[in-house]
């Protein structure tokens, strides 16, 4: 399953790279890409894993930059 999200408040390219690297290591993640320029995250997971992966990804994002809000694109 593939979904796109907007990362509102993302203002640091290094932070985006840290988020992408950490999220890519989560169980169930097939692919993830975070574009600092477009503030867009594209997340691909196995069937049925999206909700669990997204919850963990949100924790990672908040740890790296507490001001970022994830919105469905």
C-alpha positions in Angstrom: 0.0 0.0 0.0 1.3 3.4 -1.0 0.3 6.7 0.5 1.5 10.3 0.4 1.6 12.7 3.3 2.4 16.4 3.7 4.8 17.2 6.5 3.6 20.7 7.6 6.3 22.7 9.3 9.3 20.7 7.9 12.0 23.3 7.5 15.3 21.4 7.8 16.8 19.2 5.0 19.0 17.4 7.5 15.9 16.6 9.7 14.1 15.2 6.6 17.1 12.9 5.9 17.2 11.7 9.5 13.4 11.0 9.5 13.7 9.1 6.2 16.6 7.0 7.4 14.9 6.0 10.7 11.5 5.3 9.1 13.1 3.1 6.4 14.3 0.8 9.2 10.8 0.1 10.6 9.3 -3.3 10.2 6.7 -3.3 7.4 8.2 -0.4 5.4 8.9 -1.3 1.8 9.9 2.2 0.7 9.9 5.7 2.1 10.9 9.0 0.6 10.8 12.4 2.2 11.3 15.5 0.0 12.4 18.6 1.9 11.6 20.8 -1.1 8.0 19.7 -1.4 7.5 18.7 2.3 6.1 15.4 1.0 6.5 11.9 2.4 5.7 8.9 0.3 5.3 5.7 2.3 4.9 2.2 1.0 4.1 -0.7 3.3 3.0 -4.3 3.1 -0.8 -5.0 3.2 -2.4 -4.1 6.5 0.8 -2.6 8.0 0.1 1.1 7.1 -1.6 2.1 10.3 1.1 0.6 12.6 3.9 1.9 10.5 2.4 5.4 10.3 2.0 5.5 14.1 5.7 4.6 14.6 6.7 7.0 11.8 4.9 9.8 13.5 6.8 9.1 16.8 10.1 9.3 14.8 9.1 12.6 13.1 8.0 14.2 16.4 11.3 13.1 18.0 13.4 14.7 15.2 11.3 17.8 14.9 8.4 18.3 17.4 6.8 21.1 15.2 6.1 18.9 12.2 2.5 17.8 11.6 1.6 14.9 9.3 -1.4 15.5 7.0 -2.8 13.2 4.4 -1.8 14.6 0.9 
